[in-house]
Amino acid sequence: MSMGSVSAPLFLGVKMIKIGIYGASGYTGQELVRLLIQHPEAKITAITSRRYKGTPLADLYPVFTGLTDLAFIDASPEDVAKDADVIFLALPHGVSMEAVPKFLASGKKVIDLSADFRLNDAGTYEKWYGKHTASQVLSEAVYGIPELFREKIGQSSFVANPGCYPTSIILGLAPVLKNGCIDVKSIIVDSKSGVSGAGREPAVGSLFCEVSDGFKAYKVGGQHRHTPEIEQGLSHFAGQEVTMTFTPHLIPASRGILSTIYATLTKDTGARDLEKMYREFYAGEPFVRIYKTGAFPNISSVKGSNFCDIGMTVDKRTNRLIVVSAIDNLIKGASGQAIQNMNLMCGLEEAAGLKIMPVFP
């Protein structure tokens, strides 16, 4: 989809946008800081953490040594909002919903990185996550994949930042769904994620000895919480309800998501036709890279960047489309996409602060 222009004049002409990061001690929080301290038009005014109150960020994450003197504070939403224009929430699911209404009431622009406002229906959320206590503001949230919902994001004050698996899958399938090329009942998704996707909280399944030299499926049989979010996004572009088979895997890597997507074609479409379709659909997009026919992405080619790389082909024997999509789960799958959304919401250049090449090797 073309870049287009979005009218969002609120921050035009303002030298620096003041940023509050509510819940900044996890991987997505530190990734927000890493990207925002290099953003040409952003200034971080507060990072919060109850556990690490008073601790300099560089003490928790030595990578920031000599780069920032930010320290964690334990503050209420009202206090953080006093000196911020934009609030990022990097809190666990079920916790964000307690703070979001307070930030919205203060008139701030809000970008929530949890799952609390990604699903349109509170009942669906409660089936997968638990009780929703802020359903009164659920309808205000705009789902934040910029390449697909740019205009709505630019006009919004509240964005629900997508999950990592959903980002890779929805971007991978949107063109063929929009063009009616596949049987929506035939979709199978096989995704692999680096360990950082599990977060920073200690867990046996994330220990080095559990992950190193291993490769395992988990939440098999339609159990992963991202399932309804993925199906919601796919249904939007299909124009009908989509139910798919989704199996996530954990790989011995720190970052990256690789999604391999299968679907039965309903039109006589060749691999080069698909490449042309994808190139036209994502024409002008700064962060979606379409591979040449016969080439497929590797997570090592997107690590440390905000890119989503996509390759596709056709298995003529089975008449099935195969799409391979790769992202860095902490950047395009979380913090980088959140900043991309902020740029749109504030009328800034969409790629501001995100013009970073992947790190290889």
C-alpha positions in Angstrom: 0.0 0.0 0.0 1.3 3.4 -0.8 2.7 5.7 1.8 0.2 8.5 1.4 0.0 11.5 3.6 -1.7 11.9 7.0 -2.8 15.1 8.5 -1.7 15.3 12.1 -0.8 18.9 12.8 -0.7 18.8 16.6 3.1 18.5 16.9 4.2 20.2 13.7 6.7 22.9 14.5 7.4 21.6 18.0 11.1 21.0 18.4 11.1 17.9 20.6 8.3 15.6 21.6 8.4 14.6 25.2 8.1 10.9 25.9 7.1 8.9 28.9 7.7 5.1 29.0 5.5 3.4 31.5 7.0 0.1 32.4 10.5 0.4 30.9 12.5 -2.3 32.5 11.8 -5.2 30.1 13.2 -6.0 26.7 10.6 -3.9 24.8 11.0 -1.0 27.2 14.8 -0.9 26.9 14.4 -1.2 23.1 12.2 1.8 23.1 14.8 3.8 25.0 17.6 2.6 22.7 15.7 3.8 19.6 14.2 7.0 21.1 17.5 8.4 22.5 18.6 8.5 18.8 15.3 10.0 17.5 15.9 13.5 16.1 12.6 14.9 17.5 12.0 13.0 20.7 13.1 13.5 24.3 12.5 10.9 27.0 11.3 12.6 30.2 10.4 9.6 32.3 10.9 5.8 32.5 9.1 3.9 35.2 9.6 0.7 37.1 8.4 -0.2 40.6 11.0 -2.9 41.0 13.9 -0.8 39.9 12.9 2.6 41.4 15.9 4.9 41.7 18.1 2.5 39.6 20.0 4.1 36.7 19.0 2.5 33.4 22.7 1.9 32.6 23.0 -0.2 35.8 20.3 -2.6 34.7 21.4 -2.5 31.0 25.1 -1.6 30.7 24.7 -1.1 27.0 23.5 2.4 27.9 26.6 3.3 29.8 27.7 6.8 28.9 24.8 7.3 26.6 22.0 8.4 29.0 21.6 9.3 32.6 18.0 8.2 32.7 16.9 6.4 36.0 13.7 4.5 36.8 11.0 6.2 38.8 7.9 4.8 40.4 5.2 7.3 39.5 1.5 7.4 38.9 0.1 7.8 35.3 -1.0 11.3 36.3 2.6 12.3 37.4 4.2 10.9 34.2 1.6 12.6 32.0 2.5 16.0 33.5 5.7 16.2 31.5 5.0 14.1 28.5 3.2 14.4 25.1 3.3 10.8 24.2 3.1 7.7 26.5 4.3 4.3 25.6 3.1 1.5 27.8 5.4 -1.6 27.9 3.5 -3.4 30.7 2.3 -7.0 31.0 -1.1 -8.0 29.6 -3.8 -7.2 32.2 -1.8 -4.3 33.7 -2.0 -1.8 30.9 -5.7 -1.5 31.0 -5.5 0.0 34.5 -3.3 2.9 33.3 -4.5 3.6 29.8 -7.8 5.3 30.7 -5.9 7.7 33.0 -3.4 8.7 30.3 -6.3 9.1 27.8 -8.1 11.3 30.3 -5.0 13.5 30.6 -5.2 14.2 26.8 -2.0 12.4 25.9 -1.3 10.3 22.9 -1.0 6.7 24.0 0.7 3.7 22.4 0.1 0.4 24.3 2.5 -2.5 23.6 0.4 -5.0 25.5 -2.4 -7.1 24.2 -5.0 -5.3 26.3 -6.5 -3.3 23.5 -5.6 -5.2 20.3 -8.9 -7.2 20.2 -12.0 -5.4 19.1 -14.3 -7.5 21.4 -13.9 -7.6 25.2 -15.5 -11.0 25.3 -12.9 -12.4 22.9 -10.1 -10.9 25.1 -11.6 -12.5 28.2 -11.6 -16.0 26.6 -7.8 -15.8 26.0 -6.4 -13.4 28.7 -8.8 -12.8 31.5 -11.2 -10.0 32.8 -11.1 -6.8 30.8 -11.6 -3.8 33.1 -11.3 -1.0 30.6 -13.7 -2.0 27.8 -15.2 1.5 27.8 -12.1 2.8 25.9 -11.7 -0.4 23.7 -13.4 1.2 20.8 -11.0 4.2 20.8 -8.0 2.0 20.0 -6.6 1.8 16.5 -4.7 -1.3 15.6 -1.2 -0.2 14.7 0.3 -1.8 11.6 1.2 1.4 9.8 1.5 -0.2 6.3 -2.1 -1.3 6.6 -3.9 1.3 8.8 -1.8 4.4 8.2 -4.6 6.9 7.9 -6.5 5.8 11.0 -3.3 5.7 13.0 -2.4 9.3 11.9 -5.8 10.5 13.1 -5.8 8.7 16.4 -4.7 9.5 19.9 -4.7 5.8 21.0 -2.9 3.0 19.2 -2.8 -0.7 20.2 0.6 -1.8 19.0 0.4 -5.3 17.4 2.0 -8.5 18.6 5.1 -9.8 17.0 3.7 -13.0 15.5 0.6 -11.2 14.2 2.7 -8.5 12.5 4.7 -11.0 10.5 1.7 -13.0 9.5 -0.8 -10.3 8.7 1.8 -8.4 6.6 2.6 -11.7 4.9 -1.0 -12.5 3.9 -2.7 -9.1 3.4 -2.0 -8.8 -0.3 -3.4 -12.2 -1.3 -6.4 -11.8 1.0 -7.2 -8.4 -0.4 -7.0 -9.7 -3.9 -9.1 -12.8 -3.1 -6.4 -15.3 -4.3 -6.6 -17.9 -1.5 -9.1 -20.2 0.2 -9.4 -18.6 3.6 -10.2 -21.9 5.2 -6.9 -23.4 4.2 -4.4 -21.2 6.0 -1.7 -22.8 8.0 1.0 -20.8 9.8 4.3 -22.2 11.2 6.2 -19.5 13.1 9.6 -19.6 14.9 10.7 -17.0 17.5 13.8 -16.0 19.3 13.8 -16.3 23.1 13.5 -12.6 23.8 9.8 -13.0 22.7 9.2 -14.6 26.1 10.2 -11.4 27.9 12.8 -10.8 30.6 11.0 -12.4 33.6 12.9 -15.6 34.7 11.3 -18.8 33.4 12.6 -22.3 33.1 11.6 -22.5 29.5 13.9 -19.6 28.7 17.0 -20.8 30.5 20.1 -21.3 28.3 20.3 -25.0 29.0 16.6 -25.3 28.0 16.9 -23.4 24.7 20.5 -23.9 23.5 20.8 -26.7 20.9 17.0 -27.1 21.0 14.1 -26.3 18.7 10.6 -26.9 20.0 6.9 -26.2 19.3 4.8 -24.8 22.0 1.1 -23.9 22.6 0.3 -26.4 19.9 -3.3 -26.9 18.9 -4.6 -23.4 18.6 -3.6 -22.4 22.2 -1.4 -19.4 21.6 -2.9 -16.1 22.8 -2.0 -14.3 19.5 -4.4 -16.6 17.6 -7.5 -14.3 17.9 -5.4 -11.2 17.0 -4.1 -12.9 13.9 -7.5 -14.1 12.8 -9.0 -10.7 13.5 -6.4 -9.0 11.2 -6.8 -11.7 8.5 -10.6 -11.5 8.6 -10.4 -7.7 8.0 -8.6 -8.2 4.7 -10.5 -11.3 3.6 -13.9 -9.6 4.2 -15.1 -12.7 6.0 -14.3 -14.6 9.2 -10.9 -16.5 9.0 -9.9 -19.4 11.1 -6.4 -20.7 10.7 -4.0 -23.3 12.1 -1.1 -21.6 14.0 1.9 -23.3 15.6 4.6 -21.3 17.2 8.2 -22.6 17.8 11.0 -21.5 20.0 14.5 -21.4 18.5 17.9 -20.9 20.1 18.3 -17.3 19.0 17.9 -14.0 20.9 15.9 -12.2 18.3 13.8 -12.8 15.2 10.6 -14.2 14.0 10.3 -16.3 10.8 6.7 -17.2 9.7 6.1 -19.7 7.0 2.6 -19.4 5.7 0.6 -21.9 3.6 -2.7 -21.5 1.8 -4.5 -23.1 -1.2 -4.8 -20.8 -4.3 -8.2 -20.1 -5.8 -6.8 -18.4 -8.9 -4.3 -19.4 -11.5 -1.5 -17.4 -10.0 2.2 -18.0 -10.6 5.2 -17.0 -8.4 6.1 -14.0 -10.5 2.5 -12.8 -10.5 2.6 -13.0 -6.7 5.8 -11.0 -6.6 4.3 -8.3 -8.7 1.1 -8.3 -6.5 3.2 -7.9 -3.4 5.4 -5.2 -4.8 2.4 -3.2 -5.9 0.6 -3.6 -2.6 3.6 -2.5 -0.6 4.9 0.1 -3.1 6.6 3.0 -1.3 6.6 1.3 2.1 9.9 2.1 3.8 10.0 -1.0 6.0 8.6 -3.8 3.9 11.1 -5.5 1.5 9.8 -7.9 -1.1 12.2 -10.5 -2.3 12.7 -11.6 -5.9 11.0 -14.8 -6.9 12.8 -17.8 -5.6 14.5 -15.9 -2.7 13.4 -16.1 0.9 14.3 -14.0 4.0 16.4 -15.0 6.9 16.0 -13.6 10.4 19.7 -12.6 10.3 18.8 -10.1 7.5 16.4 -8.1 9.7 18.1 -8.4 13.1 18.3 -4.9 14.7 16.1 -3.3 12.2 12.4 -2.2 11.6 12.2 -4.2 8.3 9.7 -6.9 7.5 11.2 -9.1 4.7 8.8 -11.2 2.6 9.4 -13.9 0.0 6.8 -16.1 -1.7 6.4 -18.9 -4.2 3.8 -21.4 -5.5 4.0 -25.2 -5.0 2.5 -26.2 -8.3 2.1 -29.8 -7.3 -0.3 -28.9 -4.5 -1.5 -25.6 -5.8 -0.4 -23.9 -2.6 0.9 -20.5 -1.9 4.0 -20.4 0.4 4.9 -17.0 2.0 8.0 -16.6 4.2 8.0 -13.4 6.4 10.8 -12.3 8.7 11.0 -9.6 11.4 13.0 -8.6 14.5 10.4 -9.4 17.2 11.6 -6.6 19.5 11.7 -3.9 16.8 9.2 -4.3 13.9 7.4 -6.8 16.2 7.2 -4.3 19.1 9.2 -1.1 19.9 10.2 -0.1 16.4 6.6 -0.4 15.1 5.5 1.6 18.2 7.8 4.4 17.2 6.6 4.2 13.6 3.1 4.7 15.0 4.2 7.6 17.1 5.7 9.3 14.1 2.4 9.0 12.2 0.4 10.2 15.2 2.6 13.3 15.7 2.9 14.2 12.0 6.6 13.4 11.8 8.5 11.6 9.0 7.4 8.0 9.4 10.9 6.6 9.3 12.3 9.1 11.9 14.5 7.4 14.4 14.2 4.1 12.6 16.7 4.4 9.7 18.9 1.6 11.0 20.4 -1.2 8.9 20.1 -4.7 10.1 23.1 -6.1 12.1 25.0 -8.9 10.2 26.6 -11.2 11.1 
